[in-house]
Amino acid sequence: SEDCSARFSTAIIVPYRKREEQLHAFLTYMHNYLRQQRIHYRIFLVEQYDQKPFNRAKLFNIGSVIAAELEFPCLILHDVDLFPMNLGQLYACTQKPRHMSSALDIFRFTLPYRGLFGGVVAIRTHQYRFINGMSNLFEGWGGEDDDFFNRLYSHKIDICRFEPSCSTYTMMRHKPEKRNEARLGL
């Protein structure tokens, strides 16, 4: 029957290092959340296992290559500390890359600036490949999301956001990461 095959096939890529408590909460929450959507999904946990500064973008790039090899047409780039609050937030790709977490509780559910394009993003695998993914140059916290937005813009790929009421996420509290002091120059 039609009920047996999912309409959407999604790879959820999660960069990770040393946040066991958050990871446990994320996996428990997301599996329960995603089962209700009746989509075909796989969570790819891409772990950085060294003492170098965290390279979130590189981990997304690694996960995207593996997901593409497994023929997932849709990538969701997902931080481990973010949880969707609205069950209507479908974990699937739209024609345009979509900023899924545009209404975060820590920003009082408003977008701090137009170019913010991080946290949770849905993008088609072919679009991610077309712009050559994210820059591997960003180590430490910050900058890679803005660069990602600029890559899309320079390739004339518009993004979309759903209404804030559909895009609400909560952030699990954690110790802030070390900022990348070179992020603006990069």
Disulfide bonds with the S-S distance in Angstrom:
Cys74-Cys93 2.17
